[in-house]
Amino acid sequence: MKSLKTSLLLIVFTSLFSCKNIAQNSSKLDKVRNAEPIEVPITDGKARAYFASGCFWCVEAVYESVKGVDEVINGYSGGHTKNPTYNSSNTGLTGHAEAVEVIYDPNIIDFKTLVDVYFGSQNIFQVNGQGPDNGSQYRSIVFYQNNEQKEIIEKKKLALGKEFNRKIAAEIYPFQKFWIAEDYHQNYERLHPNNPYIQGVSIPRLKKFQNKFPHLIKDNH
């Protein structure tokens, strides 16, 4: 009986502690959502945009196949802690989501088209995840750096909501900071083409996007 009581007390304590952490995390994220956006200046003719949409391996491959995109870097954004890692973001307590930094030539492709790519390469209705990847670290977020970008995102999301008469899952956040992920996460699909996840999830997602937007795909893809 004593053992049962101890177990019950442990369950209650753990539950209360978990609820407290969730509440604190939500409060901190509210501050992130209400912060002023930080604009990243164009450098050497290249602009930067930031997106989160499930596993960053998948999103990296999608954007790297798009005309006008020079490079895509995997990382973390949208949270309230410093120096997030893959392991810490997976706890769901940092607030960060797996995200990508898209480095592009604005003379070839504009932010509006990058947003079209974003919504056109995911399940726009799935909350806290994409495909088999679930959790707040896999949630969909579009980051804006100024009011013009925010308006573009909001109009696109509103139009999709009206078109399908369903709620669109993607959140809209002011961009604050992008934390680069560990080296082994970079160029993952290209370097690990035979990985079971890449074969079963990432490549099908990429092909589906490419079939939908053939006019945006680089010739070498």
N, C-alpha and C positions, 0 to 999 in steps of 0.2 A: 504493500500500500504506500509506504514511504517513497519507494522508487517511482510509483505512478504519479504521486503528487509532485515529486521533483521534476519528472518529465513534463507534466502539464505546466508547471511554473516556467520551465525553460522554453516551452513552445509559446506561451503568452509573452514572456519577456522578449524573445526573438521577434515575434510579430510586432510588438510595440516599437522595438528598436528599428525594424524595417520600415514601418509606417512613418516614423519620425524622419528617417533618412530620405524617404520619398518626398515628404512634405518640404524638407529643407532644400532638396534638389530642385523641386518645382519653384520654390520662392526665388532661388538663385537664377533659374532660367528666365523668370519673369523680368529680372533686371537686364539680362542679356537681350531679350526680345525688345525691350524698351530703350535700349542704348542708342546713341547717335551712331550712324554708320561711319566707317572709316574708308576713305577712298584711296585706292592704290594707284599711284601715278603711272602713266604710260612711260615705259623705259625702252629706249632703242627701238621705238616704233611698235612695241608690243604691249598689249593690255592684258589684264588678268581678271578672270571670273571664277566664282566658287560655287560648287554644287555638291549636294549629298543625296544619294539615291541607292541605298542598299550597299552591297559590297563594293569597295572602291576599285577592286581589280576589274570589275565589270564596267564601271563608269569610265575608268581610265581608257580601256580599250575602245569604248564607243567614241569618246571625244578625240582620241588620237587618229581615228579614221576619217575625221571631218576636215574638209578643205579649209585652209586658213588657220588651223590649229598647229602651233609649232611643237608644243610639249604639254604633257599632263603629268602632274605630280600628285601622288597619293598622300593623304594626311588626315588631320582631325580638325573639326571646327564646330562652333555652335554651343560650346560648353562654358563652364565657369571656373575651370581649374587650369593651372599652368603646366606646361610640359606633359600633356597626356601621352600615353603609350597605348599600344594595342591591348595589352592586358588590363590597364586601368579603364580604358573606354568600355571594355566589355562588361565591366561591373554595372554599368548604367548609372553610376553615381557622379561621373564627371560632367554629364550633360553633353559631352561631345558626340558627334556622329562621324562616321567614316566619310570623308569628303575628298574632293579633288580640286586642285588649282589648275585652271585651264589658261595656258599662255597662248594668245592668239594675235593675229594681225587684223586690226579693225578696218583696214582697207580692203580686206578680202571677205571677212565675215563679221557681222555685227552682233551685239549682245542679244538683240531680239531673236536672231536665228539660233543662237546658243541656247536660249530658253526653249525654243521650239524643239531642239534636239533633246533637251532635258526631259520635257514632258512626253516626247515621242519615243523615248527609249526605256520606259518603265511602266509598271502597273500603277496608274495614277490613283487608284482607289485603295491600295494596300497601305494600312496604317502600321507604323513602326516596323518596316521591313520591306524587302523585295524578294519574291520567290521563296526559297527555303531559309533565307536569313531573316531572323526576327529578333526584335529588341530595339530599345531606343537608340542604340548606337548605329542602327541601320535605317533610321527614319529618314524620310525625304525632306530636305530643306533647300530652298533657293535663297542665296544670299545677295542682297543688294548693297551697292556702295553709294548710291545717291538717289534722289527722288525720282529721277527719270527711269532708272532701272527698276525701282520699286513699282512704278506705274505700269511698266511693261509686264512685270511678273503678275501683278494683280489682275490686269486685263486678260492675260492668257488664262489664268486660273479661273476667273469668272466665266470666260467664254466656254471653257471645258465643262464647268459645272452646269451651265445652261444646256450645252449640247447633249450631255449624257443624263441630265437631271439627277445627278448624284454628287455627293460631297467629294471634293478632291483632297487627297491626304496631305500633299506637300505643304509644309510650313514656310513662312516667309520671315527671314531674319535679317537684321542689319549686320553687315560684315564687320567683324572685330579683329580676328586674328586667325591665321592658318598655321597649324603646327605640322611640319613635315613628318611623315611616318617613317618607320624603320626602313633601312636600305632594302631588306629582303622583300618588302611590299612593292617596290618600284618596278615598273615594266613587267609585272608578274605574268600576264597572259602571254606576252611575247617570249619570255624566258622559260616558261613552264607550259608549253602547249599541250603536253600529254597528261597534265595533272587532271585527275577525275573531276574536280569541281570546274576547272576551266572547260573541259570537254562537255560536261553535262549541263552547266548553268551559264557560264560566261560567254562561250562561243555562240550558243543558240540565241542568247539575248542580243549579242552583237549582230548576228546575221538577220535577225528579225528587224532590227533598227535599219540596217543597210538596205534591206529590201523595201522598206517603207520610205526611205529618203535617198534614193540612188543618185540624185543630182547633187547631193552634198558630200559624197564620198570621194576621197583622194583616188587618183588613178592607180596607185600601187596597192590599193586595197580591193 
